[in-house]
Amino acid sequence: MNIGMLLLVIIGGFAGLFSTLYICISLPFTIVWKIYRRVAKGIPIMK
């Protein structure tokens, strides 16, 4: 396997890993934040 292809595979793997981690971490925080605003301030969840 040549070095260029190996670099592309590694960079692509890290990009996929980081985007997946970002989604898995940010989604629960966003849901909790929206529920908190609904309870504390009466702001609709979908706004």
C-alpha positions in Angstrom: 0.0 0.0 0.0 1.5 3.3 -0.9 2.0 6.2 1.5 -0.5 8.5 -0.1 -3.3 6.1 0.2 -2.4 5.3 3.8 -2.5 9.0 4.7 -5.9 9.4 3.1 -7.3 6.4 5.0 -5.9 7.7 8.3 -7.2 11.3 7.8 -10.6 10.0 6.7 -10.8 7.7 9.7 -10.0 10.6 12.1 -12.5 12.8 10.4 -15.2 10.2 10.8 -14.3 9.5 14.4 -14.3 13.1 15.4 -17.6 13.9 13.7 -19.2 10.8 15.3 -17.9 11.8 18.8 -19.2 15.4 18.3 -22.7 14.2 17.5 -22.7 11.6 20.3 -21.6 14.2 22.9 -23.6 17.3 21.7 -27.0 15.6 21.1 -27.7 14.7 24.8 -26.5 18.2 25.9 -28.8 19.9 23.5 -31.8 17.8 24.6 -31.0 18.5 28.3 -30.6 22.2 27.5 -34.0 22.4 25.7 -35.8 20.6 28.6 -34.1 22.9 31.1 -35.3 26.0 29.2 -38.8 24.6 28.9 -39.0 23.9 32.7 -37.2 27.0 33.9 -38.3 29.7 31.5 -41.4 28.3 29.7 -39.8 28.5 26.3 -41.2 26.0 23.8 -38.9 23.0 23.1 -39.1 23.5 19.3 -38.1 27.1 19.4 
